[in-house]
Amino acid sequence: MDGYFQVSEDTFHPVIVFESLGGNADIAYELGEEFKARYPEPYQRAEAIYSFVRDRVRYTSDRDQFGYPEFAQNADELLQEINKGRARGDCEDYAVLLATMFKAAGYRTAIILIPGHAAALVHLPGYRKARTFLTFHGESGWVWAEATGRRNPLGWLPQKALQGQTIAFEIERAEDLPQKSYPKGEATQIERRRRIIRISPFFLIIFLMWIIPTISRVFLVTLYRRRN
């Protein structure tokens, strides 16, 4: 993945993303703009973009698809395959297309890398369906976009994510890029913050009314069996 994302100890430079942004913008960026016009509500728009990519690309490893351990498609190349009804790709392909479309649709977005895996992030503070928000550059509200599984909703986070070294690059100022020009990026650590699930007192009372008789019944049945 280094050839497409150019990762070193202190830099993260995802050049593959910028092949479809700024002066290089083409069909993927245009489609993101169409989603922005079609879905004025921000959360609905983000979900629509996410579902579009998730439901139209079949996960396939680079070795099975191209015969190489690593090979990345840019956003326009993958969208061309979607339009032909035969799109396949692995994690970085999903991430690149999502980041491009999110950016075009008016969102702050980033590419995140964990050992052996890549995903997209989208800044959606207040998005109630996300169980986990990530903190990036000291700012919370970042949501993980993992479209590699057909059943994954926006905001789903792999269980092993963020357990090792994690870096991310926010895609910014891409609209001002001249053709074939790429900004430099700094590798940035990501923090994970789980949402606090608050239980209503009403539901707590209902739960206690259910659990106490259940425990009592189990105790009485056990006691009866021991006596007999």
Backbone bond lengths (Angstrom), bond angles and torsions (degrees), N, CA, C in turn:
res aa  C-N    CA-C-N  psi(-1)  N-CA   C-N-CA  omega(-1)  CA-C   N-CA-C  phi
1 M - - - 1.452 - - 1.523 112.08 -
2 D 1.355 118.50 -18.13 1.450 121.35 -174.86 1.520 112.26 -59.57
3 G 1.347 117.91 -35.68 1.450 119.68 -178.75 1.516 113.59 -64.70
4 Y 1.334 116.83 -25.85 1.450 121.29 -178.30 1.523 112.25 -99.04
5 F 1.331 117.16 -26.79 1.457 121.69 -179.61 1.528 112.92 -111.54
6 Q 1.330 118.34 -14.60 1.457 124.05 176.71 1.529 111.78 47.20
7 V 1.319 115.17 71.49 1.455 122.05 -179.27 1.515 109.78 -100.14
8 S 1.332 116.44 132.37 1.458 121.91 172.06 1.520 107.67 -133.65
9 E 1.330 117.54 -170.81 1.459 120.25 -176.87 1.523 112.18 -64.60
10 D 1.325 118.04 -30.18 1.461 119.41 -175.49 1.528 114.20 -126.81
11 T 1.316 118.26 3.44 1.458 119.85 179.20 1.521 111.34 -137.28
12 F 1.311 114.62 153.26 1.462 122.78 176.25 1.524 105.25 -140.67
13 H 1.314 117.63 113.42 1.453 122.71 -169.95 1.532 109.35 -130.29
14 P 1.346 118.37 83.37 1.476 121.12 -174.37 1.527 112.67 -76.71
15 V 1.323 116.61 76.49 1.466 120.43 -174.53 1.525 112.32 -61.04
16 I 1.324 117.85 -28.10 1.458 121.17 -178.73 1.526 111.42 -60.96
17 V 1.351 116.86 -31.49 1.462 120.49 179.63 1.519 110.54 -67.93
18 F 1.333 116.37 -41.75 1.458 120.31 -173.44 1.523 113.41 -77.05
19 E 1.321 116.28 -1.38 1.463 118.86 172.35 1.525 111.50 -71.81
20 S 1.345 116.62 -11.07 1.467 120.44 -177.31 1.525 111.95 -125.73
21 L 1.351 117.50 18.09 1.457 121.59 -178.28 1.522 110.31 -128.96
22 G 1.348 115.75 167.89 1.453 121.06 175.90 1.516 112.02 59.01
23 G 1.348 115.86 -129.37 1.455 120.52 179.25 1.507 113.23 -68.38
24 N 1.338 116.57 -11.44 1.465 121.43 179.68 1.528 112.61 -98.46
25 A 1.339 116.94 1.54 1.467 120.82 -173.84 1.526 111.11 -59.09
26 D 1.335 114.80 139.33 1.464 119.94 -178.96 1.526 108.55 -143.92
27 I 1.316 117.99 -136.13 1.464 121.68 -169.36 1.522 113.46 -66.28
28 A 1.331 118.88 -33.85 1.467 120.37 -178.55 1.525 110.54 -68.76
29 Y 1.319 116.60 -42.60 1.462 120.33 178.47 1.527 110.23 -66.27
30 E 1.312 116.40 -41.03 1.463 120.39 178.50 1.522 111.26 -61.89
31 L 1.331 116.73 -38.17 1.463 119.75 178.97 1.523 110.38 -66.73
32 G 1.330 117.32 -39.27 1.460 120.13 176.02 1.517 111.61 -60.06
33 E 1.325 117.27 -39.92 1.466 121.01 177.13 1.526 110.79 -65.19
34 E 1.327 116.89 -35.98 1.465 120.10 177.27 1.526 111.03 -63.98
35 F 1.330 117.14 -40.03 1.462 120.30 177.04 1.528 110.53 -63.45
36 K 1.319 117.18 -36.52 1.464 120.70 178.66 1.520 110.96 -62.70
37 A 1.321 116.80 -40.52 1.462 120.86 179.07 1.526 111.70 -73.27
38 R 1.323 116.66 -32.83 1.463 121.52 -175.05 1.526 112.27 -79.92
39 Y 1.337 117.22 -32.06 1.466 121.32 -175.69 1.527 109.48 -123.65
40 P 1.336 117.92 92.81 1.472 119.95 -178.54 1.526 113.57 -69.21
41 E 1.337 118.09 -26.01 1.470 120.68 -179.24 1.535 108.67 -79.10
42 P 1.343 118.39 122.70 1.472 121.35 -171.30 1.523 115.11 -59.05
43 Y 1.332 118.07 -44.33 1.463 119.57 -177.65 1.529 111.01 -67.72
44 Q 1.329 115.70 -42.64 1.467 120.08 178.64 1.525 110.52 -62.78
45 R 1.318 116.61 -39.08 1.463 120.96 179.50 1.525 111.07 -64.46
46 A 1.325 116.59 -44.70 1.468 120.17 179.38 1.523 110.84 -62.18
47 E 1.331 116.56 -42.08 1.463 120.31 178.64 1.524 111.34 -64.84
48 A 1.328 116.74 -37.96 1.464 120.43 -179.03 1.528 110.97 -66.23
49 I 1.324 116.93 -41.97 1.467 120.59 177.44 1.521 110.13 -63.83
50 Y 1.318 115.45 -46.30 1.463 120.69 -179.18 1.528 110.80 -59.85
51 S 1.329 116.78 -47.29 1.469 120.90 -178.67 1.524 111.42 -65.12
52 F 1.323 116.51 -36.37 1.462 120.34 179.07 1.526 110.36 -58.29
53 V 1.326 116.66 -48.16 1.465 120.58 -178.41 1.525 110.66 -70.83
54 R 1.322 116.72 -47.01 1.468 121.02 -177.23 1.522 112.19 -58.23
55 D 1.327 117.20 -42.49 1.463 121.28 -171.95 1.529 114.06 -85.36
56 R 1.326 117.29 -7.27 1.469 119.45 -175.31 1.522 114.35 -116.51
57 V 1.313 116.84 -3.28 1.465 120.48 178.51 1.522 108.44 -118.04
58 R 1.308 117.03 128.60 1.465 121.30 178.08 1.522 108.94 -94.21
59 Y 1.331 115.10 125.74 1.469 118.48 -177.11 1.528 110.09 -64.90
60 T 1.326 115.58 126.57 1.463 122.96 179.07 1.519 108.05 -146.04
61 S 1.297 117.80 133.05 1.463 120.48 179.99 1.524 110.26 -67.28
62 D 1.329 115.79 155.81 1.466 120.28 178.94 1.525 111.67 -61.30
63 R 1.321 116.56 -38.35 1.462 119.54 -178.78 1.528 110.89 -64.68
64 D 1.338 116.78 -41.64 1.465 119.65 179.19 1.529 111.93 -69.91
65 Q 1.319 116.36 -34.28 1.462 119.56 -175.55 1.527 113.14 -86.37
66 F 1.342 116.18 -42.88 1.463 119.98 -173.12 1.529 114.08 -116.96
67 G 1.336 117.02 -13.39 1.452 119.99 -177.87 1.506 114.28 83.37
68 Y 1.355 116.92 11.08 1.463 121.91 178.31 1.526 109.37 -121.63
69 P 1.350 117.70 152.42 1.469 119.63 177.59 1.525 112.25 -61.71
70 E 1.344 117.39 -37.14 1.457 121.72 179.33 1.523 109.96 -139.27
71 F 1.326 115.95 130.89 1.458 121.50 175.19 1.522 107.16 -158.18
72 A 1.330 117.29 122.75 1.462 120.98 -176.96 1.521 111.14 -109.14
73 Q 1.323 115.45 140.13 1.463 122.04 172.57 1.526 108.11 -97.83
74 N 1.323 117.31 141.80 1.458 116.65 173.83 1.528 109.17 -79.02
75 A 1.323 116.15 174.53 1.465 120.29 -172.14 1.524 112.22 -62.58
76 D 1.318 116.67 -39.56 1.465 119.60 -178.27 1.523 111.70 -69.45
77 E 1.318 116.62 -38.32 1.469 119.99 178.34 1.525 111.13 -63.18
78 L 1.336 116.23 -42.65 1.464 119.10 -179.84 1.523 111.09 -68.83
79 L 1.337 116.94 -39.06 1.461 119.49 179.12 1.527 111.14 -65.71
80 Q 1.314 117.63 -34.84 1.462 120.07 175.21 1.529 111.00 -59.81
81 E 1.327 116.19 -39.68 1.464 120.05 177.72 1.527 110.94 -69.12
82 I 1.329 117.11 -35.60 1.467 120.51 175.38 1.527 109.77 -61.02
83 N 1.311 116.45 -45.11 1.469 120.55 -179.16 1.529 112.07 -63.50
84 K 1.326 116.27 -24.59 1.469 120.95 177.27 1.529 111.98 -89.39
85 G 1.344 116.29 -4.76 1.455 120.68 179.00 1.505 114.91 75.79
86 R 1.329 117.90 23.15 1.461 119.94 -176.93 1.529 112.27 -138.04
87 A 1.317 117.35 30.94 1.466 121.33 -174.63 1.521 111.84 -71.50
88 R 1.314 115.31 130.97 1.460 122.85 173.52 1.523 108.29 -134.85
89 G 1.324 116.28 152.40 1.452 119.03 178.74 1.509 110.92 -178.16
90 D 1.333 115.53 170.33 1.457 119.28 175.01 1.520 109.25 -115.24
91 C 1.331 117.45 -163.96 1.459 121.53 -166.13 1.522 114.15 -55.90
92 E 1.358 117.30 -45.26 1.462 117.68 -176.73 1.526 111.99 -68.80
93 D 1.334 117.78 -28.75 1.463 120.49 178.07 1.529 110.93 -67.47
94 Y 1.334 116.18 -44.85 1.465 120.25 175.05 1.525 110.18 -59.09
95 A 1.332 116.26 -47.02 1.464 121.22 -175.19 1.523 111.64 -61.93
96 V 1.318 116.96 -43.23 1.462 121.35 -177.56 1.527 111.14 -65.82
97 L 1.325 117.40 -44.14 1.465 119.96 179.27 1.523 111.01 -66.80
98 L 1.325 117.37 -43.08 1.462 120.27 178.49 1.520 111.27 -61.00
99 A 1.330 117.27 -46.95 1.462 120.63 -178.35 1.527 111.02 -61.68
100 T 1.317 116.90 -40.73 1.464 120.91 179.40 1.523 111.16 -63.58
101 M 1.323 116.77 -46.20 1.461 120.07 -178.10 1.520 111.60 -71.13
102 F 1.335 117.23 -38.86 1.467 119.79 176.31 1.526 110.46 -60.06
103 K 1.327 116.27 -45.08 1.463 120.26 -179.73 1.514 110.77 -60.94
104 A 1.317 117.04 -45.46 1.463 121.30 -179.58 1.520 111.83 -64.81
105 A 1.325 116.58 -29.47 1.466 121.34 -177.39 1.521 112.60 -85.96
106 G 1.335 117.24 4.19 1.458 120.12 173.45 1.510 116.50 99.69
107 Y 1.323 118.34 12.18 1.461 121.43 -178.59 1.522 111.51 -100.28
108 R 1.313 115.17 154.36 1.457 119.98 163.04 1.526 106.51 -77.28
109 T 1.295 116.72 134.61 1.459 120.14 -175.98 1.514 110.17 -145.33
110 A 1.318 115.99 160.91 1.463 121.21 -177.26 1.519 109.67 -149.92
111 I 1.330 114.85 160.29 1.459 122.53 169.72 1.518 107.09 -103.53
112 I 1.317 117.48 131.46 1.457 122.18 179.82 1.524 109.35 -118.43
113 L 1.318 115.76 138.54 1.461 122.09 178.92 1.514 109.93 -120.03
114 I 1.329 115.86 132.44 1.456 123.09 167.96 1.527 105.38 -123.37
115 P 1.317 119.08 164.87 1.470 119.22 -177.11 1.528 112.76 -51.80
116 G 1.331 116.37 117.20 1.455 121.69 176.83 1.507 115.90 76.88
117 H 1.335 118.34 12.21 1.459 119.25 -174.35 1.525 110.53 -154.41
118 A 1.336 115.36 151.82 1.462 122.37 175.82 1.520 109.19 -134.85
119 A 1.328 116.41 150.61 1.463 121.64 176.92 1.522 107.93 -151.87
120 A 1.321 115.72 173.60 1.458 121.31 175.72 1.521 109.11 -104.93
121 L 1.310 116.08 153.78 1.456 122.97 170.97 1.521 107.83 -119.95
122 V 1.321 116.54 146.69 1.457 121.01 174.08 1.523 107.44 -133.90
123 H 1.327 116.23 138.49 1.464 120.59 -177.07 1.521 108.98 -85.14
124 L 1.349 115.36 107.27 1.466 122.10 -177.75 1.521 109.94 -134.15
125 P 1.326 119.14 65.05 1.464 119.89 179.57 1.527 110.78 -59.80
126 G 1.326 116.03 135.94 1.459 120.41 -179.93 1.510 114.70 87.10
127 Y 1.321 117.60 1.61 1.467 120.75 179.75 1.527 108.84 -71.47
128 R 1.313 116.79 107.00 1.460 122.01 -170.01 1.526 114.02 -69.39
129 K 1.312 118.00 -21.79 1.463 119.91 -177.65 1.524 112.81 -80.42
130 A 1.313 117.38 -9.79 1.468 120.64 179.33 1.524 109.44 -85.22
131 R 1.328 116.80 123.02 1.460 120.29 178.16 1.524 111.76 -80.36
132 T 1.308 116.52 -20.73 1.455 120.99 -177.97 1.517 109.87 -135.09
133 F 1.335 115.91 129.86 1.453 121.37 171.36 1.521 108.48 -106.18
134 L 1.318 116.67 144.13 1.450 121.99 178.21 1.519 109.66 -105.27
135 T 1.322 115.73 148.10 1.455 121.77 176.93 1.522 108.95 -103.83
136 F 1.314 115.95 125.24 1.460 122.87 -175.26 1.524 107.69 -134.41
137 H 1.329 117.45 127.20 1.470 122.05 -175.20 1.529 110.59 55.98
138 G 1.330 116.52 35.11 1.453 121.15 178.83 1.512 114.65 75.67
139 E 1.312 117.99 9.32 1.459 122.34 -176.83 1.521 110.37 -121.04
140 S 1.328 116.35 127.35 1.458 121.21 -179.83 1.533 109.80 -85.67
141 G 1.333 115.66 -179.02 1.459 120.43 177.75 1.511 114.72 96.96
142 W 1.345 116.71 5.21 1.465 120.01 178.47 1.526 109.81 -86.31
143 V 1.329 116.05 134.11 1.461 122.70 -175.30 1.528 109.52 -115.19
144 W 1.320 115.96 136.30 1.465 122.97 179.43 1.525 109.51 -75.50
145 A 1.328 116.89 131.54 1.472 122.06 177.88 1.522 108.66 -115.44
146 E 1.316 116.24 97.08 1.475 124.03 -174.84 1.520 108.70 -112.97
147 A 1.332 116.82 91.22 1.463 121.20 -172.61 1.516 113.63 -94.66
148 T 1.324 118.22 9.76 1.466 120.64 -175.56 1.524 113.49 -73.65
149 G 1.322 117.71 -16.63 1.465 121.29 177.58 1.516 110.84 -112.36
150 R 1.309 117.55 132.30 1.466 121.38 -175.89 1.530 113.21 -63.01
151 R 1.324 117.32 -21.56 1.468 120.21 -179.41 1.527 112.58 -99.07
152 N 1.311 117.17 0.24 1.462 119.86 -177.78 1.524 110.96 -76.02
153 P 1.332 118.79 122.65 1.462 119.92 173.11 1.527 109.96 -82.72
154 L 1.300 117.22 163.53 1.453 121.06 174.86 1.525 108.82 -61.18
155 G 1.322 116.59 129.72 1.458 120.95 -178.07 1.508 113.63 100.23
156 W 1.349 117.27 -10.38 1.468 120.04 175.95 1.515 109.14 -65.74
157 L 1.326 115.97 138.21 1.457 121.16 -176.50 1.515 109.75 -124.59
158 P 1.344 119.28 127.93 1.465 120.57 177.90 1.521 110.92 -59.05
159 Q 1.311 116.67 144.50 1.458 121.12 -176.33 1.529 112.37 -59.72
160 K 1.331 116.60 -35.24 1.461 120.20 -177.18 1.526 113.23 -90.40
161 A 1.320 117.42 2.19 1.457 119.80 -177.87 1.520 111.21 -65.40
162 L 1.303 115.96 143.30 1.460 124.00 173.91 1.515 113.78 67.60
163 Q 1.329 117.77 14.25 1.463 119.81 176.56 1.524 111.43 -84.28
164 G 1.325 116.88 -21.77 1.451 121.08 177.37 1.517 109.93 -112.58
165 Q 1.320 116.70 -160.52 1.455 120.98 179.06 1.519 110.06 -67.64
166 T 1.327 116.29 134.62 1.453 121.95 -175.69 1.522 109.81 -134.22
167 I 1.318 116.92 133.93 1.453 121.25 175.87 1.517 108.97 -133.61
168 A 1.334 115.39 156.50 1.461 119.70 -179.63 1.519 109.73 -146.48
169 F 1.313 115.00 157.01 1.459 122.37 179.51 1.515 108.01 -132.57
170 E 1.341 117.07 119.53 1.455 119.68 177.08 1.524 109.81 -81.01
171 I 1.328 115.39 133.06 1.458 121.44 178.12 1.522 107.44 -83.47
172 E 1.322 117.87 109.82 1.459 120.11 -177.72 1.525 110.94 -140.46
173 R 1.310 115.07 156.43 1.466 123.54 179.83 1.528 112.58 55.48
174 A 1.318 115.96 24.23 1.466 119.49 -177.03 1.525 111.90 -68.16
175 E 1.330 117.83 -28.92 1.456 120.17 -177.00 1.526 112.04 -65.91
176 D 1.326 116.82 -23.41 1.456 120.64 -177.09 1.522 113.22 -91.97
177 L 1.322 117.18 2.71 1.458 119.94 -177.18 1.527 111.15 -73.39
178 P 1.328 117.95 132.74 1.460 118.72 169.62 1.517 109.48 -72.01
179 Q 1.296 117.33 163.73 1.458 120.64 -177.96 1.525 110.78 -59.85
180 K 1.336 115.02 137.81 1.463 123.89 179.24 1.527 112.96 61.85
181 S 1.344 116.84 28.20 1.458 120.39 176.50 1.510 108.60 -117.92
182 Y 1.336 117.98 136.07 1.452 122.20 -175.31 1.527 110.13 -127.21
183 P 1.340 118.65 133.67 1.463 120.26 177.75 1.517 110.84 -74.62
184 K 1.326 115.61 158.42 1.455 120.55 175.13 1.516 109.01 -90.91
185 G 1.322 116.39 149.33 1.454 120.01 -178.02 1.508 111.89 -130.75
186 E 1.307 115.35 154.88 1.452 121.49 178.97 1.519 109.32 -107.17
187 A 1.316 117.02 135.55 1.460 121.11 178.04 1.519 108.98 -67.25
188 T 1.323 116.73 129.19 1.455 121.71 -174.85 1.515 110.08 -128.74
189 Q 1.313 116.47 135.23 1.453 121.31 179.29 1.525 110.68 -76.55
190 I 1.319 115.27 151.98 1.463 122.56 -179.09 1.520 109.06 -115.78
191 E 1.323 115.97 140.03 1.458 121.18 174.25 1.521 109.01 -112.41
192 R 1.324 114.22 149.51 1.462 120.36 -177.78 1.520 109.42 -111.29
193 R 1.315 116.43 132.02 1.461 121.64 176.94 1.520 109.08 -131.51
194 R 1.307 115.18 119.08 1.468 119.26 178.36 1.519 109.72 -77.99
195 R 1.306 114.91 145.18 1.458 119.09 173.68 1.512 109.54 -70.43
196 I 1.325 115.97 141.21 1.460 121.04 176.56 1.525 108.32 -81.84
197 I 1.308 116.02 123.40 1.461 120.60 179.25 1.528 108.51 -91.91
198 R 1.313 116.44 112.38 1.466 121.15 -178.83 1.527 109.37 -94.16
199 I 1.319 116.11 133.79 1.461 121.74 -179.06 1.518 108.94 -101.66
200 S 1.310 115.92 126.25 1.454 120.86 178.35 1.529 110.04 -64.45
201 P 1.364 118.75 139.99 1.474 120.98 177.02 1.522 112.39 -55.30
202 F 1.340 117.31 -34.37 1.462 120.34 179.78 1.524 110.61 -61.60
203 F 1.339 116.21 -47.82 1.463 120.03 -179.51 1.526 111.26 -69.36
204 L 1.325 116.88 -29.33 1.458 119.94 176.86 1.522 110.13 -65.75
205 I 1.335 116.53 -41.43 1.467 120.34 178.33 1.524 110.48 -64.80
206 I 1.341 116.39 -43.65 1.464 120.42 178.10 1.518 110.58 -59.61
207 F 1.343 115.88 -42.99 1.462 120.32 -179.91 1.525 110.56 -61.81
208 L 1.331 117.45 -44.25 1.466 120.78 -179.62 1.527 110.87 -65.37
209 M 1.351 116.31 -38.29 1.464 119.64 178.64 1.525 111.01 -63.99
210 W 1.342 116.41 -28.27 1.467 120.07 179.18 1.516 111.63 -84.35
211 I 1.320 117.63 -42.76 1.455 120.50 -171.04 1.522 112.37 -75.61
212 I 1.347 117.54 -35.11 1.471 119.36 -176.86 1.529 111.46 -64.51
213 P 1.362 119.71 -49.70 1.475 118.51 176.21 1.521 112.94 -61.42
214 T 1.329 116.99 -34.36 1.466 120.19 179.43 1.516 111.02 -63.56
215 I 1.343 116.31 -46.47 1.466 120.30 178.76 1.522 110.48 -63.35
216 S 1.333 115.96 -41.38 1.469 119.98 179.84 1.519 111.06 -62.24
217 R 1.340 116.27 -41.11 1.463 119.85 -179.70 1.526 110.48 -64.30
218 V 1.340 117.12 -44.04 1.459 120.25 178.82 1.521 110.48 -60.40
219 F 1.325 116.67 -41.64 1.463 120.74 -179.88 1.527 111.01 -63.55
220 L 1.350 116.67 -44.66 1.458 120.18 -177.88 1.521 111.53 -67.16
221 V 1.356 117.16 -39.74 1.459 120.46 178.43 1.516 110.39 -63.47
222 T 1.321 116.80 -42.70 1.469 120.92 179.20 1.521 110.91 -63.06
223 L 1.323 116.06 -43.50 1.462 120.66 179.62 1.519 111.12 -63.56
224 Y 1.350 116.85 -41.53 1.461 121.44 179.74 1.527 110.82 -62.27
225 R 1.338 116.18 -43.88 1.462 120.07 -178.80 1.527 111.62 -64.80
226 R 1.301 116.96 -36.55 1.464 119.59 179.40 1.531 111.23 -67.06
227 R 1.309 116.46 -35.45 1.462 120.10 -179.25 1.524 111.71 -73.16
228 N 1.340 115.97 -25.82 1.464 119.44 -178.08 1.520 111.62 -103.33
